[in-house]
Amino acid sequence: MSFNFGTQNQVGKQGELVILDWLKTRYDIRDVSCEPTYQKAGVDFLVMPSGVKLEVKTDAVAKRTHNLFFETVSVRTANQKDILGWGLTSTADYLLYLLPEQELLIIPLEALRGLFERIKPNLHEKTVPNKGYQTLGYPIKLEHLRKIAEVRNCPLVNICDWEIKPLRTLCDDQHG
């Protein structure tokens, strides 16, 4: 079964909105998720005035798989050079990893990369087929992540059931 990027991207955007609402009750947040420079850098939000960079990932299947998919290659095709995945390229300081109806893991990204390097010899690379390309990465057990993360229990509504606005509208609403 292939991965549907459009659907997963919309679920991810909904997760970003949930996290943004939560963060705004605690911090001064700048949403940069629709700005191309920050998209390329793997950053969704900035905590102001410090400039701490946050990336949000929403994983609706981790409750079932008990894994985070640490993406090492975002796009692989037969005809072009690999595009590296968020696990290797994000410049965020923290990954906010949302598991709907379960928890939020707040993970220092450098600690996640360190964990990945330490346990990589024991992991098995997975290839996820997409329409016209493949994504590669390594499933990392949530139990490993919880050791390096701040864990927030959050029995959030199932965001997969939300009415999903088109992504263009979400970005247009934020940036004019």
N, C-alpha and C positions, 0 to 999 in steps of 0.2 A: 504494500500500500504506500502510495507516495504522499509526501508532505504537501499541504496546500499553503503556499506562502501567503496568499492574500488573506485567507481566514486567520492564520496564525498572527499575521501582522496586525489585523484588527483586534484580536484578543489582546495582543501586547499593548496596543494603544489604549484599550480600555483599562488595562492594569496600570498603565502610566497615569491615567486620570484618577484612579482610586488612590494611588500613592501620592500624587500631587495634592489632592484634597487633604490627605492625612498630614503630609509635610507642611502644608500652609498653616495648619493649626499650631505648629511648633517653631517654624523658621520663616525667614524671608527667602522665598524661592523664585528663581528665574527659570522659566520653562524654555529650554533651548532645543527641544526635541524635534522641531520642524525647521531648524536652521541648518543648512547643508554643511557648514564647517563643523558643527558639533555632531551632526549625524555621522559624518565620516570619522570623527574622533571617538565615537561610541559613548557620547554623553547626552543624557536626557535633561538633567536639571543641574543648576548651580545653586549652592547655598550661599546667600549673600550676607554680609560683605566678604566673607572669607574666601569665596571662590571654590569651595570644596565641590568636586565633580561627582555626580551620581549617575549610574546607569541602572535602568529598571528592566528586568526580565520577568515575564509572567509565564508560568508553566502550568497549564491546565492538566497535563498528564503525569506530572511528578508524583501526585498523590497515589497513582496506580503503579508507576515504575520505581518510585523511591530513588530516582536519580536526577541530577542536573546534567544537561547535555553541554559539555564544555566544547564549544565550537572552535575548531582549529582551521578549517577551510570553509568559508562561507559559500563560495561558488567554484565548482570544478566542472569544466567542459572539456571536450576532446580538442577544441580548437584554440583555446586561449590559456594564458597563465592563470594559476590558482589565485583567487582573492582570499586572503587570510581572514579568519573568523574573529568574532568579538573577543574570544578568550585570549587571543594573542595581541589584538590591536587596540582594544578600548583604552583610552587614556583616563578613564574615570578613577576616582579614589576609592569609591565603594560601589559594589553591586548590591542592589536591592532586589532580592529574588523572591517574588510573590508566588505563593502556592495558594490559589483561591480556596476558600473554605477550610484552610489549614493554618498557614503561618507565613510570616515574612522573615526572611533571613537577611540580615545586614552584614555583608561580607567585605572586609578590606580586599580590594582586587589583587594587590600584591601578595597577600596571604593565600588567596585562592590559587594564584599562579605558582606560588611556592609549594602548596599542597599538590597541585597537578604534577609538578616536576618530580616530587618525592614518590608519588604513587603510580606515575605513568607506566613503569615497567610491569605493574600488575593489572593494568587496564587493557581493555580491548577496543580498538578503534571501530567505530560504526560509520557506515555510509548511509545517508538518508537520500533517497531519490526524490527529485523535484521535477517539475516540467522543464525539460531542456538542460538541466544541470544537476549536480549532486552536492550535498553538504557533508562534511566529515567532522567527526569529533569523538569525544570520549565520555561515556556515562560515568559520573562520579556519584557515589552513594551519598544520599542526604545525611546519613549518620556522620560521615567525614566532615561535611560542611558545617554541621551544627557545632563541631568542636572549635571552629575558627570564627563563627558568626555570633552576632547578637540575635537571639531568636525572639520574635514577637508572635504570640498566638493571636490569630485574627480570623475568626470564623466569618469571613466575608461572604457576601452573596456570590453565587456562582456567576462570574462575569461572562461565561460562555452563553448564558441565557439572556444577557442584556440586549437591548436594541442597539445595534452597532451602526454608528454614523459613518458615512464614507470618509476615508482618511483625508481626502482633500478638504472636506468640510471641517474636520477637526483642526487641521493646520491653518486653514483660512480663518476660522474663528479666533485663533490665537494671534495671528500676524497680519490682520487687516483684510 
